[in-house]
Amino acid sequence: MGLLLPLAVCMLATSCMVASLPEQVLMPSPLLLSHGCNNSDVLAVAGFALQDINSDRKDGYVLSLNRVNNVQEHRQDALGSVYYLTLDVLETDCHVLSKKAWRDCGERILHQSVYGQCKAIIYVNKPRRILYSPAYNCTLRPVSRRKIRSRCPDCPSPSPTDLSDPKVLEAATESLAKYNKESTLKQYSLFKVTRASSQWVFGPSYFVEYLIRELPCTKSPGTACILQLPDSPPVGICKGSLSKRGLEKFVDVSCNFFESQELVRILTVEEPQQKNTALTDSPSEVAPKGSVQHLPELEDEQPEDSKGKSPVEAFPVQLDLTTNPQGETLDVSFLFLGPMKEQLVVLPFPKEEQRSAECPGPAKMDNPLVLPP
């Protein structure tokens, strides 16, 4: 398709007799265009990329855009462009099962923050109104507890969410019992604790967030609830707390429920005729569309003999659908109407050294504790 521009070759033999160019210079190289990370078109593409990432996930919290860290564009004649995006993100207070748009979700306060970086490949064809994301990868980590304690010694500290702490389970079960008692009709059971923290107020206090299932029974005298089917999905998320002062207990709870019907993604994209997201002749043909990796809190990664030293932070986000420097073809015929076979060229994800002077863009939350390096 003439997408790769060949390097200039020596035209005169006298100029090429002795010196030979390095091998990597002789290899054909695509034309990657850098853009400012606060460009309106770039922000629109980044917004779609994040929407697509969130809608693809089945677990965790909705990610919001903190800033565009880097962007490269590969123009492909009449087919449009492929964008390579690096996005700095923050977790919101919305669970992905809520299907809420990231712009409609609330931000977490600093000591609860989880931040990270996503790399995404986005295909854009404006005349055909096509936006399509073949692949993404994200890496997240919680904000540094050591740095939070230095600023806010009394802020709640994270607790395990795997119920290894019986106090976490107690806070979840007692707060849900309170909700079931005050519920007018339906009853619910604990599905999974998603966040937990503890704090000393006037006594020990535990704060939990957890997914709930609906029990197949109504709140009626003389009726007993049986266990729900093992495959029954979560129907909502609750935030609960349990505080103790002597023999007194103080329990609080609030729950939000997910939409009962599956939300259709709102995309400015033509409906595909069939699913086909595999690269041809590529080892990634059977790979999933994307993944989200959760790293431990930064100080937890340090070797024992280096505790107390400032660790070097890294976000090992990899997104290479191919390692071929000339790229691989990606069949996107299903995005178009008609019998023509349409193929994009997808390249190895650009290195971070390739960036515009206007990148990274301005951050929505510019605290250095939540900005990847």
LOVEXKOL-919611 format. One line per 5 residues: number of its first residue (from 1); their letters; for each residue x, y, z of C-alpha. Coordinates in nm, 2 decimals, padded with zeros to 4 digits. Layout:
NUM	A	X/Y/Z; ...
END
This chain:
1	MGLLL	00.00/00.00/00.00; 00.30/00.22/-00.01; 00.28/00.30/00.36; 00.64/00.26/00.44; 00.88/00.53/00.31
6	PLAVC	01.21/00.40/00.19; 01.52/00.57/00.31; 01.72/00.76/00.05; 01.98/00.54/-00.12; 02.32/00.66/-00.24
11	MLATS	02.29/00.79/-00.60; 02.65/00.83/-00.68; 02.89/00.54/-00.64; 03.18/00.77/-00.54; 02.98/00.88/-00.23
16	CMVAS	02.93/00.53/-00.11; 03.26/00.36/-00.18; 03.40/00.36/00.18; 03.15/00.45/00.44; 02.85/00.22/00.50
21	LPEQV	02.55/00.34/00.69; 02.44/00.16/01.01; 02.20/-00.12/00.95; 01.91/00.05/01.13; 01.94/00.35/00.91
26	LMPSP	01.92/00.14/00.59; 01.59/-00.02/00.71; 01.27/00.15/00.59; 01.10/00.35/00.86; 00.74/00.47/00.88
31	LLLSH	00.65/00.84/00.91; 00.53/00.89/01.27; 00.39/01.23/01.34; 00.41/01.39/01.69; 00.13/01.60/01.82
36	GCNNS	00.08/01.82/02.13; -00.07/01.62/02.41; -00.33/01.89/02.48; -00.45/01.90/02.11; -00.83/01.88/02.10
41	DVLAV	-00.83/01.60/01.84; -00.58/01.40/02.05; -00.79/01.45/02.37; -01.10/01.33/02.18; -00.91/01.01/02.06
46	AGFAL	-00.78/00.96/02.42; -01.13/00.99/02.56; -01.25/00.72/02.33; -00.95/00.50/02.41; -01.03/00.52/02.78
51	QDINS	-01.40/00.46/02.72; -01.31/00.15/02.52; -01.07/00.02/02.79; -01.32/00.06/03.07; -01.60/-00.11/02.87
56	DRKDG	-01.38/-00.40/02.80; -01.30/-00.47/03.16; -01.50/-00.69/03.40; -01.33/-00.62/03.73; -01.19/-00.31/03.91
61	YVLSL	-01.28/00.05/03.90; -01.34/00.29/03.61; -01.02/00.47/03.50; -01.03/00.84/03.42; -00.79/01.04/03.21
66	NRVNN	-00.54/01.25/03.41; -00.33/01.36/03.12; -00.21/01.25/02.78; 00.16/01.15/02.83; 00.26/01.09/02.47
71	VQEHR	00.10/01.05/02.12; 00.22/00.94/01.78; 00.02/00.93/01.46; 00.08/00.70/01.16; -00.11/00.82/00.86
76	QDALG	-00.22/00.56/00.62; -00.34/00.73/00.30; -00.72/00.70/00.25; -00.76/00.45/00.53; -00.70/00.71/00.80
81	SVYYL	-00.46/00.70/01.09; -00.34/00.48/01.36; -00.26/00.65/01.69; -00.02/00.52/01.96; -00.13/00.67/02.29
86	TLDVL	00.03/00.67/02.64; -00.22/00.79/02.89; -00.17/00.87/03.26; -00.48/00.75/03.45; -00.65/00.75/03.79
91	ETDCH	-00.90/00.52/03.94; -01.25/00.67/04.01; -01.51/00.56/04.27; -01.72/00.39/04.00; -01.69/00.01/03.95
96	VLSKK	-01.66/-00.10/03.59; -01.98/-00.31/03.62; -02.17/00.02/03.67; -02.10/00.09/03.30; -02.07/00.46/03.38
101	AWRDC	-01.87/00.69/03.16; -01.54/00.79/03.32; -01.63/01.16/03.30; -01.94/01.09/03.52; -01.74/00.93/03.80
106	GERIL	-01.60/01.10/04.11; -01.24/01.13/04.19; -01.08/00.97/04.49; -00.91/01.17/04.76; -00.53/01.16/04.75
111	HQSVY	-00.47/00.90/05.02; -00.71/00.66/04.84; -00.56/00.72/04.50; -00.46/00.44/04.26; -00.28/00.58/03.95
116	GQCKA	-00.10/00.44/03.65; -00.05/00.44/03.28; -00.22/00.28/02.98; -00.09/00.23/02.63; -00.35/00.20/02.36
121	IIYVN	-00.36/00.17/01.98; -00.65/00.35/01.81; -00.75/00.34/01.45; -00.93/00.66/01.33; -01.11/00.71/01.00
126	KPRRI	-01.30/01.04/01.02; -01.48/01.03/00.68; -01.62/00.69/00.76; -01.68/00.79/01.13; -01.47/00.49/01.25
131	LYSPA	-01.30/00.47/01.59; -01.16/00.13/01.67; -00.92/00.01/01.94; -00.74/-00.33/01.86; -00.53/-00.34/02.17
136	YNCTL	-00.44/-00.18/02.51; -00.24/-00.25/02.83; -00.25/-00.07/03.16; -00.04/-00.08/03.48; -00.17/00.06/03.81
141	RPVSR	-00.04/00.10/04.16; -00.17/00.26/04.48; -00.02/00.59/04.60; 00.28/00.56/04.83; 00.17/00.50/05.19
146	RKIRS	00.50/00.63/05.33; 00.45/00.96/05.16; 00.09/00.98/05.26; 00.18/00.91/05.62; 00.43/01.19/05.61
151	RCPDC	00.16/01.43/05.50; -00.14/01.28/05.68; -00.05/01.05/05.97; -00.41/01.00/06.07; -00.54/00.91/05.72
156	PSPSP	-00.69/00.55/05.68; -00.44/00.28/05.59; -00.52/00.02/05.33; -00.62/-00.33/05.45; -00.62/-00.66/05.26
161	TDLSD	-00.94/-00.72/05.05; -00.90/-01.10/05.04; -01.08/-01.13/05.38; -00.75/-01.25/05.55; -00.83/-00.97/05.80
166	PKVLE	-01.14/-01.09/06.00; -01.22/-00.72/06.08; -01.27/-00.65/05.71; -01.51/-00.94/05.68; -01.69/-00.82/05.99
171	AATES	-01.73/-00.47/05.86; -01.87/-00.60/05.53; -02.11/-00.85/05.68; -02.24/-00.62/05.95; -02.29/-00.32/05.72
176	LAKYN	-02.47/-00.55/05.46; -02.69/-00.69/05.74; -02.79/-00.33/05.83; -02.87/-00.27/05.46; -03.08/-00.59/05.44
181	KESTL	-03.26/-00.50/05.76; -03.36/-00.16/05.63; -03.44/-00.28/05.28; -03.80/-00.28/05.19; -03.82/-00.59/04.98
186	KQYSL	-03.51/-00.76/04.84; -03.22/-00.92/05.02; -02.85/-00.93/04.92; -02.54/-01.13/04.99; -02.17/-01.05/04.99
191	FKVTR	-01.99/-01.13/04.66; -01.65/-00.97/04.69; -01.47/-00.70/04.89; -01.30/-00.46/04.65; -01.14/-00.20/04.88
196	ASSQW	-01.07/-00.19/05.25; -00.90/00.05/05.49; -00.87/00.11/05.87; -00.83/00.40/06.09; -00.83/00.48/06.47
201	VFGPS	-01.10/00.74/06.54; -01.25/00.71/06.89; -01.17/00.34/06.85; -01.09/00.10/06.57; -01.27/00.18/06.25
206	YFVEY	-01.29/-00.02/05.92; -01.41/00.11/05.58; -01.50/-00.14/05.31; -01.64/-00.14/04.95; -01.79/-00.46/04.82
211	LIREL	-02.00/-00.61/04.54; -02.33/-00.77/04.63; -02.56/-01.03/04.48; -02.94/-01.05/04.49; -03.08/-01.34/04.69
216	PCTKS	-03.37/-01.53/04.53; -03.61/-01.44/04.81; -03.82/-01.15/04.93; -03.83/-01.00/05.27; -04.14/-01.16/05.39
221	PGTAC	-04.23/-01.32/05.73; -04.17/-01.69/05.74; -03.96/-01.70/05.42; -03.60/-01.83/05.42; -03.33/-01.73/05.17
226	ILQLP	-03.15/-02.01/04.98; -02.80/-01.96/04.84; -02.79/-01.79/04.51; -02.68/-01.97/04.19; -02.30/-01.97/04.16
231	DSPPV	-02.31/-01.79/03.84; -02.54/-01.51/03.95; -02.37/-01.17/03.87; -02.31/-00.88/04.11; -02.60/-00.63/04.10
236	GICKG	-02.45/-00.35/04.29; -02.17/-00.21/04.51; -02.19/-00.10/04.87; -01.97/00.12/05.09; -01.98/00.03/05.46
241	SLSKR	-01.80/00.12/05.78; -01.78/-00.04/06.13; -01.65/00.16/06.42; -01.62/00.05/06.78; -01.60/00.23/07.11
246	GLEKF	-01.59/00.00/07.40; -01.88/-00.24/07.36; -02.07/00.00/07.13; -02.07/-00.05/06.75; -02.15/00.21/06.49
251	VDVSC	-02.24/00.08/06.15; -02.30/00.28/05.83; -02.38/00.17/05.48; -02.49/00.29/05.13; -02.54/00.09/04.81
256	NFFES	-02.56/00.18/04.45; -02.71/-00.07/04.19; -02.59/-00.14/03.84; -02.82/-00.11/03.54; -03.01/-00.43/03.49
261	QELVR	-02.98/-00.43/03.12; -02.65/-00.44/02.93; -02.54/-00.10/02.83; -02.46/-00.06/02.46; -02.15/00.14/02.41
266	ILTVE	-02.20/00.48/02.25; -01.94/00.49/01.98; -01.91/00.71/01.67; -01.82/00.39/01.48; -02.00/00.19/01.21
271	EPQQK	-02.13/-00.14/01.33; -01.88/-00.42/01.24; -02.01/-00.70/01.02; -01.80/-00.96/01.20; -01.54/-00.98/01.48
276	NTALT	-01.17/-01.00/01.37; -00.90/-00.83/01.57; -00.61/-01.06/01.50; -00.29/-00.95/01.33; -00.21/-01.16/01.03
281	DSPSE	00.10/-01.38/01.06; 00.16/-01.25/01.42; 00.21/-01.45/01.74; -00.04/-01.23/01.91; -00.33/-01.37/01.71
286	VAPKG	-00.48/-01.55/02.02; -00.39/-01.28/02.27; -00.66/-01.09/02.46; -00.75/-00.74/02.35; -00.59/-00.60/02.66
291	SVQHL	-00.52/-00.63/03.03; -00.48/-00.43/03.35; -00.19/-00.51/03.58; -00.20/-00.41/03.94; 00.14/-00.35/04.10
296	PELED	00.20/-00.34/04.48; 00.25/-00.01/04.66; 00.60/00.12/04.56; 00.78/00.06/04.90; 00.65/-00.30/04.90
301	EQPED	00.86/-00.38/04.60; 01.19/-00.29/04.76; 01.44/-00.55/04.87; 01.48/-00.57/05.25; 01.83/-00.43/05.24
306	SKGKS	01.71/-00.12/05.06; 01.42/-00.03/05.28; 01.41/00.34/05.37; 01.58/00.45/05.05; 01.38/00.63/04.78
311	PVEAF	01.28/00.36/04.53; 01.30/00.41/04.15; 00.95/00.40/04.01; 00.88/00.23/03.69; 00.56/00.14/03.50
316	PVQLD	00.64/-00.16/03.28; 00.35/-00.11/03.04; 00.42/-00.31/02.72; 00.20/-00.31/02.41; 00.37/-00.47/02.11
321	LTTNP	00.14/-00.64/01.87; 00.45/-00.70/01.66; 00.82/-00.68/01.69; 00.87/-00.63/01.32; 01.01/-00.28/01.27
326	QGETL	00.84/-00.26/00.93; 00.51/-00.35/01.09; 00.24/-00.61/01.04; -00.09/-00.59/00.86; -00.42/-00.58/01.06
331	DVSFL	-00.73/-00.68/00.87; -01.00/-00.42/00.94; -01.24/-00.52/00.66; -01.51/-00.59/00.91; -01.53/-00.21/00.99
336	FLGPM	-01.63/-00.13/00.63; -01.92/-00.21/00.41; -01.84/-00.38/00.09; -01.63/-00.67/-00.04; -01.30/-00.48/-00.04
341	KEQLV	-01.02/-00.61/00.19; -00.89/-00.33/00.40; -00.56/-00.37/00.59; -00.38/-00.13/00.82; -00.01/-00.14/00.91
346	VLPFP	00.05/-00.17/01.28; 00.40/-00.09/01.41; 00.59/-00.17/01.73; 00.48/00.07/01.99; 00.70/00.39/01.97
351	KEEQR	00.96/00.45/02.23; 00.90/00.72/02.48; 01.19/00.92/02.35; 00.98/01.00/02.04; 00.76/01.28/02.17
356	SAECP	00.65/01.63/02.10; 00.79/01.92/02.31; 00.42/01.97/02.41; 00.40/01.64/02.58; 00.31/01.53/02.85
361	GPAKM	00.00/01.75/02.86; -00.14/01.93/03.16; -00.26/01.70/03.44; -00.61/01.72/03.59; -00.45/01.61/03.92
366	DNPLV	-00.10/01.74/03.91; 00.02/01.61/04.25; 00.35/01.43/04.18; 00.24/01.14/04.40; 00.00/01.03/04.13
371	LPP	00.20/01.11/03.81; 00.40/00.82/03.66; 00.76/00.91/03.58
END
